[in-house]
């Protein structure tokens, strides 16, 4: 048996880590992030910035989800 937590039973995995702490947070955002962010930007009436990093895109997605009522907990 290993000491590693099961990600299906441990809700606070790396997915919950602050984007400022991501080791790849300064890389270009992913295609999936860009696509979703573009959709959210249009719905929120905000400009879409295609130059964001992964970390900044994640923060912008969170902000726009709150503004549009999309996403987890909304």
C-alpha positions in Angstrom: 0.0 0.0 0.0 1.3 3.5 -0.8 1.1 6.7 1.2 -0.3 8.6 -1.8 -3.8 10.0 -1.3 -6.5 8.8 -3.6 -7.5 11.9 -5.7 -11.1 10.6 -6.0 -11.4 10.6 -2.2 -9.3 13.7 -1.4 -11.1 16.8 -2.7 -8.1 19.1 -2.0 -5.8 18.0 -4.8 -3.4 20.0 -6.9 -6.5 21.2 -8.8 -7.2 23.4 -5.8 -3.7 25.0 -5.8 -3.4 28.7 -6.2 -2.4 29.5 -9.8 0.4 31.7 -8.5 1.9 28.5 -7.1 1.7 26.5 -10.3 5.1 25.4 -11.7 3.7 25.8 -15.2 1.6 28.9 -14.5 3.8 31.2 -16.6 3.4 29.1 -19.7 0.9 30.1 -22.4 -2.7 29.1 -21.6 -4.0 25.9 -23.0 -6.3 25.6 -25.9 -9.1 24.5 -23.6 -8.6 27.5 -21.4 -8.5 29.9 -24.4 -11.8 28.5 -25.8 -13.6 28.6 -22.5 -12.2 32.1 -21.6 -13.3 33.4 -25.0 -16.9 32.1 -24.4 -17.0 33.6 -20.9 -15.5 36.9 -22.1 -18.2 37.2 -24.7 -21.0 36.4 -22.2 -19.6 38.9 -19.7 -19.0 41.6 -22.3 -15.3 41.7 -21.4 -12.4 41.8 -23.9 -10.7 38.5 -24.6 -6.9 38.5 -24.0 -5.2 35.7 -26.0 -1.8 36.4 -24.4 -2.6 35.3 -20.9 -0.5 32.7 -19.1 -2.0 29.5 -17.7 -2.1 31.0 -14.2 -3.6 34.3 -15.3 -6.2 32.6 -17.5 -7.3 30.5 -14.6 -7.8 33.6 -12.5 -9.7 35.3 -15.3 -11.9 32.3 -15.8 -12.7 32.3 -12.0 -13.6 36.0 -12.1 -15.7 35.6 -15.3 -17.5 32.5 -13.9 -18.5 34.6 -10.9 -19.7 37.5 -13.1 -21.7 35.3 -15.5 -23.0 32.8 -12.9 -21.2 29.9 -14.6 -18.9 27.3 -13.0 -18.7 25.4 -9.7 -20.9 26.6 -6.9 -23.0 28.9 -9.1 
